[in-house]
Amino acid sequence: VAKAIYVFANEKGGMRDVEREAIDRIVLQTSGGSAYTQRAMRQDQKLDAAISTLRARLRACSDSKLRALGRAAAARAAALESAHDWRRACAVVDFDMFYAAVEIRDRPEIA
């Protein structure tokens, strides 16, 4: 549950050895009653239900149906890619959390 709320302890930020379960527990204990956390938990439950439904539908598909869907998806992806204008592109890179995680890794007393 807390994973949706607190994403600082990840390997990208150099936090490979951080005890993730302990951090999740602390985050949930300190913010579990907030409206934000309650909303995030409801969203997680909806997502879990949707994933279960999709997995059931996938199990019900025959191999031939899956192959046909795969071919249709590949054709659609090729059509979209060929129609894309590659002359212009925009990328946004947000390093705030990365820098914070590295600083916390190097100076854990500030966490």
C-alpha positions in Angstrom: 0.0 0.0 0.0 2.7 2.5 1.0 4.5 1.8 -2.3 2.1 4.1 -4.1 2.8 6.8 -1.6 6.5 6.6 -1.0 8.9 5.7 -3.8 12.2 7.1 -2.5 13.8 3.7 -1.6 14.5 2.3 -4.9 17.6 1.0 -6.6 17.8 3.9 -9.0 18.5 6.2 -6.1 21.2 3.9 -4.7 18.9 2.6 -2.0 19.5 -1.1 -2.8 20.1 -2.1 0.8 17.3 -0.2 2.4 14.7 -2.3 4.3 11.7 -1.5 2.1 9.1 -3.3 4.2 10.1 -1.2 7.3 9.9 2.0 5.3 6.4 1.0 4.0 5.3 0.3 7.5 6.5 3.6 8.8 4.9 5.5 6.0 1.6 3.7 6.4 1.6 4.3 10.2 2.3 8.0 9.9 0.0 8.8 6.9 -2.5 5.9 6.9 -5.4 8.1 8.0 -4.9 10.9 5.6 -7.3 11.5 2.7 -4.5 11.1 0.2 -3.6 7.7 1.6 -7.2 6.5 1.7 -7.6 7.6 -1.9 -4.4 5.8 -2.9 -5.6 2.7 -1.2 -9.0 2.8 -3.0 -7.2 3.2 -6.3 -4.9 0.3 -5.5 -8.0 -1.9 -4.7 -9.6 -0.9 -8.0 -6.4 -1.6 -9.9 -6.0 -5.0 -8.2 -9.6 -5.9 -9.2 -9.0 -4.8 -12.8 -5.8 -6.9 -12.9 -7.7 -9.9 -11.6 -10.4 -9.5 -14.2 -7.9 -9.2 -17.0 -5.9 -12.2 -15.8 -9.1 -14.3 -15.8 -9.9 -13.1 -19.3 -6.4 -14.0 -20.4 -6.6 -17.5 -18.9 -9.9 -18.0 -20.8 -8.3 -17.1 -24.2 -7.2 -19.9 -26.5 -3.7 -20.0 -27.9 -5.1 -19.2 -31.4 -7.0 -16.2 -30.0 -3.8 -15.0 -28.3 -1.8 -15.3 -31.5 -4.5 -13.4 -33.4 -4.5 -10.6 -30.8 -0.7 -10.5 -30.9 -0.7 -10.1 -34.7 -3.4 -7.4 -34.4 -1.4 -5.5 -31.8 1.8 -5.7 -33.8 -0.1 -4.4 -36.9 -1.6 -1.5 -34.9 1.8 -0.6 -33.4 3.4 -0.6 -36.8 0.6 1.6 -38.2 1.0 4.1 -35.3 4.8 4.2 -35.6 4.7 4.8 -39.3 2.2 7.6 -38.9 4.3 9.3 -36.1 6.1 12.6 -37.0 9.6 11.9 -35.7 11.0 15.4 -36.6 10.0 16.8 -33.3 10.1 15.3 -29.8 9.9 16.6 -26.3 11.3 14.9 -23.2 10.9 16.0 -19.6 13.4 14.6 -17.1 12.7 15.1 -13.4 15.7 14.4 -11.2 14.5 15.9 -8.0 13.8 12.6 -6.3 17.0 11.1 -7.7 19.1 13.8 -6.1 17.2 13.6 -2.9 17.7 9.8 -2.7 21.4 10.1 -3.4 21.8 12.7 -0.7 19.9 10.6 1.8 22.0 7.5 0.8 25.2 9.5 1.4 23.9 11.3 4.5 21.3 9.1 6.2 21.0 11.4 9.2 19.0 13.8 7.1 16.2 11.3 6.4 
